[in-house]
């Protein structure tokens, strides 16, 4: 496995997709999705230039956090690693990651936002969050409908003092041809633009539009994404039997 080579290929593809629509690849954040990956694999990615890692499960963050930090520091792997919680988050598990996670991508209700707010305030910090949008209305996915995202963002910004809404996240439906999901990315970008107009620079900054994974990130970038979540493209296929 050549993580450094894979990462360079992904960056080249990000640059090319951005260039096609008059954007700069350097303005797009790559979050390396490290679900099921070992701390050693993560350290390899960090040495190759990854500064942001994304996990789907609370337990994996808890299990890996200290080990990855130690490996990165010992091996001179660079700057502080930012942890992104990109999977569904239950309210009763917020307490386990409030001191470890930098951005929570999967806020889909005011009740979850309020629990994050409560835990963050008790810890003496402000937690950055994204509101998850289920653009296709899939029952198998979490998130608010596209037409409900703006209202939820406004409610969080109004009611939560220790939470800062930094934008939206969306997962497109699975499709062999990424062109088939382009319209969903476009719809979420339209809502994101409306939210950006509401931004106050404090509780709401609208900094990130998190859309696109290994199989569809180029289309997502063409439709306005500035944060892509890449796992397989960097680490190769997962071995769930490990």
Backbone bond lengths (Angstrom), bond angles and torsions (degrees), N, CA, C in turn:
res aa  C-N    CA-C-N  psi(-1)  N-CA   C-N-CA  omega(-1)  CA-C   N-CA-C  phi
1 X - - - 1.465 - - 1.532 110.14 -
2 X 1.311 116.48 126.96 1.463 121.21 -179.59 1.518 108.99 -111.80
3 X 1.314 115.42 84.79 1.457 119.92 -175.63 1.521 111.04 -63.05
4 X 1.320 117.33 -43.06 1.470 120.37 -179.69 1.524 110.98 -61.96
5 X 1.331 116.98 -42.55 1.461 120.21 178.53 1.516 112.23 -65.83
6 X 1.345 115.86 -41.79 1.465 119.69 178.06 1.523 111.26 -62.33
7 X 1.327 115.78 -41.01 1.460 120.05 -179.87 1.519 110.91 -63.69
8 X 1.330 116.79 -40.37 1.469 119.56 177.82 1.525 110.99 -62.86
9 X 1.335 116.57 -41.01 1.466 120.32 177.98 1.524 110.88 -61.52
10 X 1.318 116.60 -44.13 1.468 120.36 178.56 1.524 110.03 -61.83
11 X 1.315 117.35 -44.37 1.471 119.98 179.75 1.533 111.25 -62.28
12 X 1.319 116.53 -39.39 1.471 119.66 177.34 1.520 110.97 -62.86
13 X 1.324 116.66 -40.37 1.459 120.48 179.36 1.535 111.16 -69.48
14 X 1.321 116.72 -37.28 1.466 120.35 174.96 1.519 109.96 -61.16
15 X 1.328 116.37 -47.07 1.470 121.03 179.68 1.525 110.69 -58.72
16 X 1.335 116.97 -44.46 1.465 120.68 -177.82 1.527 111.29 -66.05
17 X 1.338 117.10 -42.74 1.465 120.21 179.32 1.518 111.15 -64.06
18 X 1.329 116.32 -41.15 1.463 120.12 178.95 1.522 110.78 -65.00
19 X 1.307 115.53 -42.63 1.470 119.87 -178.29 1.520 111.30 -61.90
20 X 1.316 117.43 -34.41 1.469 120.71 -178.57 1.520 112.46 -61.53
21 X 1.339 116.67 -25.35 1.465 119.66 -178.45 1.536 111.11 -116.40
22 X 1.326 115.82 22.33 1.457 120.25 174.55 1.512 114.93 73.30
23 X 1.332 116.78 28.37 1.461 121.10 179.32 1.524 109.86 -115.06
24 X 1.330 116.20 174.01 1.451 121.81 178.73 1.526 109.75 -110.01
25 X 1.331 115.55 131.60 1.449 119.86 179.83 1.515 113.29 -60.02
26 X 1.326 115.93 -30.86 1.460 120.29 -179.71 1.510 113.71 -66.74
27 X 1.332 117.18 -14.90 1.464 121.13 178.59 1.529 112.44 -87.04
28 X 1.324 116.87 -0.17 1.460 121.12 -176.31 1.523 109.03 -110.80
29 X 1.314 116.37 122.61 1.459 122.25 -177.87 1.527 110.35 -84.15
30 X 1.323 115.62 129.81 1.457 121.41 174.82 1.528 108.45 -99.99
31 X 1.323 116.23 118.89 1.456 121.81 174.33 1.524 107.54 -102.30
32 X 1.322 116.82 119.98 1.462 121.52 179.90 1.525 109.11 -80.18
33 X 1.321 116.77 117.47 1.458 121.40 -177.99 1.530 108.22 -83.20
34 X 1.328 115.99 117.39 1.459 121.69 -169.64 1.525 113.07 -110.21
35 X 1.317 117.25 21.56 1.461 121.90 176.04 1.526 110.49 -53.71
36 X 1.301 117.63 126.20 1.479 127.43 -179.63 1.525 113.75 69.82
37 X 1.328 118.12 0.30 1.469 119.76 -178.43 1.524 110.42 -84.19
38 X 1.307 115.91 147.13 1.456 120.81 -178.29 1.522 110.50 -77.95
39 X 1.333 118.22 158.66 1.460 120.66 174.45 1.522 112.56 -56.56
40 X 1.328 117.18 -33.61 1.470 120.06 179.16 1.530 111.17 -67.03
41 X 1.332 116.83 -41.22 1.464 120.02 176.03 1.519 110.42 -63.64
42 X 1.318 115.88 -40.30 1.462 119.95 178.82 1.528 110.81 -64.16
43 X 1.324 116.47 -39.89 1.460 119.95 178.41 1.530 110.59 -63.77
44 X 1.340 117.20 -37.65 1.462 120.47 176.31 1.531 110.57 -60.31
45 X 1.327 116.06 -43.01 1.465 120.22 179.87 1.522 111.12 -66.16
46 X 1.312 116.44 -39.35 1.468 120.54 179.67 1.527 110.16 -65.18
47 X 1.328 116.59 -41.03 1.467 120.04 176.59 1.523 111.46 -62.73
48 X 1.338 115.76 -30.37 1.463 120.65 179.96 1.521 112.36 -79.88
49 X 1.326 117.05 -4.15 1.459 119.98 175.40 1.507 116.44 118.11
50 X 1.326 118.17 2.43 1.463 121.13 177.19 1.528 109.55 -74.41
51 X 1.320 116.40 128.23 1.462 121.35 176.51 1.523 112.82 -113.30
52 X 1.340 116.42 -10.77 1.462 121.35 -177.30 1.519 109.18 -128.19
53 X 1.342 115.83 127.02 1.466 120.67 178.40 1.523 109.05 -122.39
54 X 1.326 115.61 145.84 1.460 120.75 -178.27 1.510 111.41 -122.07
55 X 1.318 116.38 132.91 1.459 122.21 178.89 1.526 110.27 -120.96
56 X 1.335 115.23 145.64 1.457 120.96 179.78 1.523 113.36 -90.82
57 X 1.327 116.34 -22.73 1.462 119.69 -173.34 1.530 111.28 -123.73
58 X 1.321 114.93 138.80 1.459 121.24 178.94 1.521 110.75 -57.91
59 X 1.337 116.55 -44.08 1.465 119.43 -175.35 1.523 112.29 -62.34
60 X 1.328 116.86 -34.05 1.464 118.78 179.02 1.527 111.08 -68.62
61 X 1.323 117.45 -36.72 1.466 119.63 175.78 1.524 109.55 -62.81
62 X 1.320 115.97 -47.54 1.467 120.79 -178.62 1.529 110.53 -60.29
63 X 1.332 115.94 -44.05 1.466 120.07 -176.18 1.527 113.00 -69.70
64 X 1.327 116.55 -34.05 1.473 120.25 -171.33 1.522 114.30 -97.85
65 X 1.307 117.35 -21.18 1.462 121.22 -166.22 1.531 113.07 -53.38
66 X 1.301 117.68 -57.49 1.465 120.78 -175.81 1.521 111.48 -67.28
67 X 1.337 117.06 -39.62 1.461 120.68 -178.67 1.519 111.33 -64.48
68 X 1.330 116.51 -45.34 1.468 120.17 -179.75 1.526 110.73 -64.27
69 X 1.332 116.79 -42.41 1.465 120.06 178.36 1.533 110.92 -60.37
70 X 1.337 115.65 -41.57 1.460 119.56 179.47 1.506 112.69 -66.46
71 X 1.341 117.63 -43.11 1.454 121.16 178.38 1.525 111.60 -63.27
72 X 1.328 115.44 -43.48 1.461 119.87 -179.38 1.521 111.15 -61.98
73 X 1.328 115.94 -42.79 1.462 120.04 -179.18 1.529 111.08 -69.55
74 X 1.315 117.35 -43.97 1.456 121.18 -176.37 1.530 112.29 -66.63
75 X 1.335 115.51 -35.21 1.458 119.50 -175.55 1.517 112.50 -97.78
76 X 1.327 117.01 9.83 1.461 119.91 177.26 1.506 113.06 61.75
77 X 1.337 116.22 44.34 1.464 120.93 -173.05 1.520 113.66 -83.85
78 X 1.295 118.48 8.10 1.452 118.80 172.17 1.505 114.61 110.27
79 X 1.318 114.36 -155.48 1.460 122.21 -171.43 1.531 111.68 -71.46
80 X 1.309 114.38 174.99 1.462 121.75 178.16 1.519 111.22 -53.26
81 X 1.308 116.37 131.92 1.455 121.82 177.99 1.520 109.11 -85.08
82 X 1.326 116.56 128.99 1.461 120.97 176.63 1.522 109.10 -95.21
83 X 1.339 114.99 133.95 1.456 121.28 -179.32 1.524 109.72 -103.10
84 X 1.327 115.38 130.43 1.460 122.52 178.21 1.527 108.89 -113.83
85 X 1.322 116.90 125.32 1.462 121.25 172.43 1.518 107.09 -88.48
86 X 1.338 116.98 108.02 1.461 119.67 -172.79 1.529 112.89 -107.92
87 X 1.339 117.22 -7.95 1.460 120.58 179.37 1.518 112.04 -95.09
88 X 1.322 114.61 174.89 1.469 120.24 179.09 1.525 109.67 -59.96
89 X 1.313 116.16 136.78 1.464 121.82 -177.25 1.519 110.17 -120.80
90 X 1.331 116.06 120.99 1.464 121.15 175.43 1.522 109.68 -82.89
91 X 1.328 116.12 146.53 1.460 120.22 -176.10 1.528 111.97 -59.06
92 X 1.331 116.93 -37.17 1.463 119.30 -176.29 1.524 113.67 -74.67
93 X 1.330 117.23 -2.47 1.462 120.47 179.22 1.530 113.09 -109.63
94 X 1.324 116.58 -2.65 1.463 120.28 -179.95 1.527 111.01 -57.47
95 X 1.322 116.13 -39.47 1.462 120.92 -175.54 1.519 113.28 -59.70
96 X 1.329 117.03 -25.13 1.464 119.88 -176.53 1.530 113.57 -79.00
97 X 1.328 116.95 -19.72 1.471 118.79 -175.61 1.528 113.47 -121.05
98 X 1.326 117.42 1.91 1.462 119.74 -173.70 1.525 111.67 -62.84
99 X 1.319 117.34 -26.16 1.462 121.02 -179.87 1.521 112.48 -98.37
100 X 1.338 117.62 1.75 1.463 121.06 -175.13 1.524 113.49 -117.47
101 X 1.310 116.55 -29.88 1.463 121.15 -172.11 1.528 111.38 -94.05
102 X 1.328 115.28 140.36 1.465 120.38 178.66 1.526 112.25 -94.22
103 X 1.338 116.35 -35.44 1.470 121.12 179.64 1.527 108.46 -139.92
104 X 1.333 116.70 132.39 1.461 121.92 173.66 1.531 107.56 -106.84
105 X 1.332 116.28 116.16 1.470 121.30 -172.95 1.522 113.72 -85.83
106 X 1.319 117.43 -13.84 1.466 120.15 -161.77 1.527 114.23 -114.00
107 X 1.315 117.67 38.06 1.469 120.35 177.76 1.528 108.82 -79.79
108 X 1.332 115.13 121.06 1.464 118.99 -175.42 1.521 113.38 -130.46
109 X 1.340 117.05 12.11 1.465 119.51 177.87 1.521 109.32 -158.28
110 X 1.315 116.29 157.02 1.464 119.99 177.65 1.515 109.90 -69.10
111 X 1.325 118.27 -31.18 1.465 120.30 179.51 1.530 111.09 -65.01
112 X 1.307 117.73 -41.54 1.464 120.30 176.37 1.521 110.03 -65.59
113 X 1.319 117.13 -43.81 1.466 120.47 178.76 1.522 111.17 -59.45
114 X 1.320 117.18 -41.19 1.466 120.61 -179.68 1.529 111.92 -67.15
115 X 1.330 117.09 -34.85 1.464 119.38 177.10 1.537 110.17 -68.73
116 X 1.319 116.58 -41.34 1.470 119.76 175.38 1.519 110.04 -61.21
117 X 1.310 116.08 -42.51 1.460 121.61 179.46 1.528 110.94 -60.20
118 X 1.325 116.11 -45.13 1.464 120.91 -179.12 1.523 111.18 -63.44
119 X 1.310 115.85 -46.15 1.458 120.06 -178.69 1.529 111.73 -68.84
120 X 1.320 116.81 -39.65 1.462 120.04 179.68 1.525 111.19 -65.77
121 X 1.339 116.32 -42.05 1.467 120.22 178.70 1.523 110.74 -61.98
122 X 1.319 117.21 -41.55 1.463 120.85 179.60 1.519 111.50 -65.38
123 X 1.321 115.76 -30.36 1.458 120.74 -179.98 1.523 112.14 -85.61
124 X 1.339 116.55 -10.92 1.456 120.62 179.01 1.507 114.42 79.14
125 X 1.344 115.85 35.57 1.457 118.94 179.68 1.521 110.26 -139.46
126 X 1.329 116.26 169.32 1.457 122.35 170.94 1.513 108.10 -109.87
127 X 1.325 116.54 127.86 1.455 120.73 -178.52 1.522 110.95 -98.23
128 X 1.318 116.13 128.61 1.456 121.86 175.70 1.523 109.40 -82.40
129 X 1.328 116.54 133.64 1.462 120.66 -178.98 1.524 110.10 -135.52
130 X 1.336 113.93 158.82 1.457 122.35 169.73 1.525 107.36 -119.93
131 X 1.299 116.59 145.66 1.459 121.14 174.96 1.522 108.51 -89.25
132 X 1.335 115.92 127.13 1.459 120.78 -178.43 1.521 110.55 -83.83
133 X 1.329 115.39 130.09 1.462 122.37 -178.80 1.530 109.26 -112.00
134 X 1.313 116.45 128.34 1.465 122.66 175.85 1.519 107.16 -100.05
135 X 1.322 114.93 82.43 1.467 120.06 -170.25 1.516 113.10 -64.71
136 X 1.327 117.25 -32.89 1.464 120.13 -177.12 1.519 112.62 -91.29
137 X 1.342 117.40 -2.41 1.452 120.29 -179.74 1.517 114.01 65.49
138 X 1.331 116.39 32.39 1.465 120.36 -178.29 1.536 110.56 -74.19
139 X 1.317 116.34 131.72 1.459 120.65 179.53 1.520 111.86 -67.86
140 X 1.327 117.35 -24.53 1.462 121.49 -178.28 1.525 112.94 -81.02
141 X 1.323 117.15 -6.55 1.462 120.26 -178.03 1.529 110.57 -118.40
142 X 1.318 114.89 151.06 1.456 121.06 175.50 1.527 109.15 -86.32
143 X 1.322 116.12 173.03 1.454 120.51 178.14 1.512 111.98 120.92
144 X 1.313 115.38 159.12 1.458 120.80 178.16 1.526 109.53 -89.21
145 X 1.325 117.83 154.01 1.463 119.73 174.99 1.532 110.40 -60.73
146 X 1.297 115.61 154.13 1.463 120.05 -178.52 1.523 111.44 -53.98
147 X 1.336 116.72 -42.24 1.462 119.55 -176.39 1.530 112.94 -76.75
148 X 1.341 117.44 -3.02 1.459 119.88 176.62 1.513 114.20 -106.78
149 X 1.329 116.51 -4.48 1.464 120.46 -173.92 1.524 112.75 -66.88
150 X 1.310 116.43 -42.92 1.468 119.28 -176.12 1.526 111.05 -64.08
151 X 1.325 116.53 -39.37 1.461 120.18 -179.99 1.523 111.17 -67.01
152 X 1.337 117.26 -40.23 1.463 119.81 178.97 1.516 110.48 -65.97
153 X 1.304 117.15 -42.23 1.476 120.77 177.43 1.527 110.18 -57.61
154 X 1.322 117.00 -46.39 1.459 121.09 -178.80 1.524 111.02 -63.93
155 X 1.335 117.08 -39.13 1.465 120.82 -179.34 1.526 110.74 -66.75
156 X 1.328 116.74 -42.39 1.468 120.22 178.23 1.526 110.30 -62.84
157 X 1.327 115.75 -46.46 1.468 120.09 -178.70 1.521 111.68 -61.17
158 X 1.330 116.95 -33.22 1.460 121.27 -178.25 1.521 112.12 -78.69
159 X 1.333 117.43 -38.03 1.465 120.72 -169.18 1.530 114.89 -100.35
160 X 1.307 117.69 -19.38 1.466 120.13 -173.06 1.532 110.68 -110.69
161 X 1.310 116.22 115.46 1.463 121.57 -175.78 1.529 113.44 -85.34
162 X 1.331 116.80 -24.92 1.470 120.04 -176.77 1.528 111.77 -107.66
163 X 1.331 115.28 19.90 1.461 121.95 177.39 1.522 108.42 -125.32
164 X 1.325 115.49 137.74 1.460 121.02 176.57 1.528 108.23 -121.22
165 X 1.325 117.41 118.87 1.462 121.48 179.15 1.521 108.70 -80.72
166 X 1.317 116.17 117.66 1.460 120.75 -176.08 1.522 112.95 -106.46
167 X 1.343 117.22 7.84 1.452 118.86 176.09 1.507 113.55 142.98
168 X 1.329 115.44 -152.24 1.455 122.68 -175.23 1.525 111.02 -125.99
169 X 1.333 114.99 154.74 1.463 121.65 171.86 1.518 108.52 -130.83
170 X 1.326 116.04 144.04 1.459 119.07 176.77 1.519 109.80 -147.55
171 X 1.335 115.25 147.27 1.466 122.83 174.73 1.519 107.14 -116.08
172 X 1.311 116.39 120.55 1.458 120.22 -179.29 1.522 110.49 -75.79
173 X 1.331 117.46 157.28 1.466 119.86 174.83 1.525 110.99 -60.55
174 X 1.317 115.92 152.63 1.464 120.24 175.93 1.528 109.43 -66.15
175 X 1.327 116.08 133.84 1.465 120.60 -179.95 1.522 109.00 -154.49
176 X 1.324 116.74 138.74 1.463 119.89 178.21 1.521 110.61 -64.04
177 X 1.317 116.60 -39.85 1.459 121.40 -179.85 1.528 108.84 -104.07
178 X 1.342 118.22 114.57 1.474 120.57 179.86 1.522 113.67 -56.36
179 X 1.324 117.29 -24.24 1.460 119.70 178.21 1.524 111.87 -61.17
180 X 1.327 115.88 -25.40 1.466 120.10 -178.55 1.523 112.65 -69.93
181 X 1.349 117.63 -17.04 1.468 119.98 -179.25 1.520 112.42 -110.45
182 X 1.310 116.62 4.14 1.464 120.26 -178.60 1.519 111.66 -55.51
183 X 1.314 117.12 -40.29 1.471 120.13 -175.69 1.527 112.11 -64.03
184 X 1.333 116.47 -31.35 1.462 118.70 179.01 1.528 110.70 -69.88
185 X 1.322 116.36 -42.01 1.462 119.49 175.75 1.531 110.49 -60.50
186 X 1.310 116.28 -40.59 1.469 120.98 -178.53 1.535 110.43 -64.45
187 X 1.324 116.45 -41.21 1.463 120.02 -179.86 1.530 111.24 -64.30
188 X 1.331 116.49 -42.17 1.463 119.66 179.78 1.527 110.36 -67.11
189 X 1.324 116.76 -37.69 1.468 119.68 177.92 1.532 110.83 -62.58
190 X 1.315 117.85 -36.93 1.464 120.56 178.38 1.526 110.91 -62.59
191 X 1.333 116.96 -40.91 1.467 120.46 177.64 1.529 110.18 -68.67
192 X 1.320 116.12 -41.29 1.469 120.65 177.98 1.526 111.00 -57.29
193 X 1.319 117.32 -41.29 1.465 120.49 179.32 1.526 111.32 -63.57
194 X 1.324 116.92 -36.95 1.463 120.16 176.64 1.524 110.74 -66.33
195 X 1.332 116.33 -41.95 1.456 120.78 178.83 1.513 111.13 -63.85
196 X 1.339 116.18 -38.50 1.469 120.29 179.05 1.527 111.08 -59.83
197 X 1.324 116.61 -32.19 1.472 119.72 178.14 1.527 111.39 -69.00
198 X 1.336 115.96 -27.25 1.464 120.70 -179.60 1.526 112.69 -83.96
199 X 1.329 117.55 -10.17 1.465 121.32 -171.45 1.525 111.61 -59.17
200 X 1.352 114.60 137.32 1.464 119.94 179.76 1.529 112.02 -110.82
201 X 1.341 116.04 -1.53 1.455 119.73 178.68 1.514 114.32 80.97
202 X 1.317 117.95 -3.15 1.464 121.79 -179.66 1.527 110.48 -121.61
203 X 1.315 117.48 -78.32 1.471 120.30 179.22 1.522 111.76 -76.63
204 X 1.315 117.06 -23.64 1.466 122.16 -178.60 1.518 109.02 -137.06
205 X 1.357 115.35 117.89 1.465 119.25 -178.61 1.525 113.67 -116.07
206 X 1.331 117.46 -18.48 1.471 121.65 179.33 1.531 111.50 47.99
207 X 1.317 115.67 53.98 1.469 121.31 -177.87 1.522 112.93 -89.60
208 X 1.343 116.74 -32.27 1.460 119.77 -172.94 1.521 112.40 -122.13
209 X 1.325 114.46 137.64 1.456 122.21 167.14 1.523 105.57 -119.52
210 X 1.331 115.86 98.98 1.464 123.02 -172.96 1.524 109.35 -91.08
211 X 1.326 116.04 99.65 1.465 121.90 179.63 1.521 108.37 -144.14
212 X 1.319 115.40 139.07 1.450 120.26 173.69 1.511 113.51 106.65
213 X 1.346 114.62 131.13 1.454 122.23 176.27 1.535 108.03 -125.88
214 X 1.320 117.29 -169.76 1.457 120.45 -171.80 1.530 112.64 -51.46
215 X 1.324 118.25 -41.61 1.463 120.75 -172.06 1.526 113.96 -84.79
216 X 1.339 117.95 -13.76 1.472 118.00 -174.70 1.531 114.06 -140.41
217 X 1.342 117.79 12.72 1.469 118.51 -171.76 1.526 113.23 -67.51
218 X 1.327 117.71 -26.85 1.466 118.31 -179.38 1.528 111.56 -68.16
219 X 1.322 116.36 -41.80 1.466 119.79 175.75 1.528 110.12 -65.08
220 X 1.335 117.09 -39.48 1.464 120.72 178.78 1.524 110.95 -60.97
221 X 1.325 116.50 -42.31 1.472 120.13 178.29 1.523 110.52 -63.83
222 X 1.313 116.06 -42.94 1.469 119.60 178.77 1.519 111.65 -60.71
223 X 1.325 116.86 -26.73 1.468 121.00 -179.91 1.531 113.18 -96.85
224 X 1.334 117.31 6.34 1.459 118.96 170.79 1.510 117.17 117.66
225 X 1.332 119.16 -3.59 1.459 120.17 179.06 1.523 110.80 -60.51
226 X 1.339 115.81 141.38 1.468 119.61 173.23 1.531 111.99 -123.93
227 X 1.352 115.65 13.23 1.460 121.31 173.95 1.522 107.02 -147.64
228 X 1.338 115.49 120.98 1.467 119.70 179.37 1.520 108.85 -118.52
229 X 1.336 115.74 147.66 1.458 122.50 -174.68 1.526 108.30 -113.34
230 X 1.319 116.78 106.73 1.463 121.70 -170.11 1.528 110.50 -117.69
231 X 1.311 116.44 119.50 1.456 121.46 176.97 1.510 111.74 -111.77
232 X 1.334 116.64 -72.36 1.457 121.80 -177.25 1.523 112.25 -57.39
233 X 1.314 117.70 -37.96 1.461 121.24 -178.49 1.516 113.22 -63.07
234 X 1.325 117.06 -23.50 1.471 121.75 179.18 1.518 111.45 -99.09
235 X 1.347 116.93 -44.70 1.461 121.30 -171.78 1.514 114.54 -102.28
236 X 1.329 118.07 -9.83 1.460 120.53 -173.82 1.507 110.76 86.60
237 X 1.327 116.47 -178.47 1.450 122.06 -177.79 1.519 110.36 -64.93
238 X 1.326 116.52 143.37 1.463 121.04 179.05 1.517 111.03 -76.46
239 X 1.317 114.52 147.10 1.466 121.05 172.70 1.519 107.24 -109.57
240 X 1.322 116.91 96.15 1.460 120.61 -176.37 1.522 111.91 -74.42
241 X 1.325 116.23 -7.46 1.458 118.51 179.32 1.505 113.53 -84.31
242 X 1.341 117.26 -3.61 1.464 119.81 -178.34 1.507 110.96 -65.45
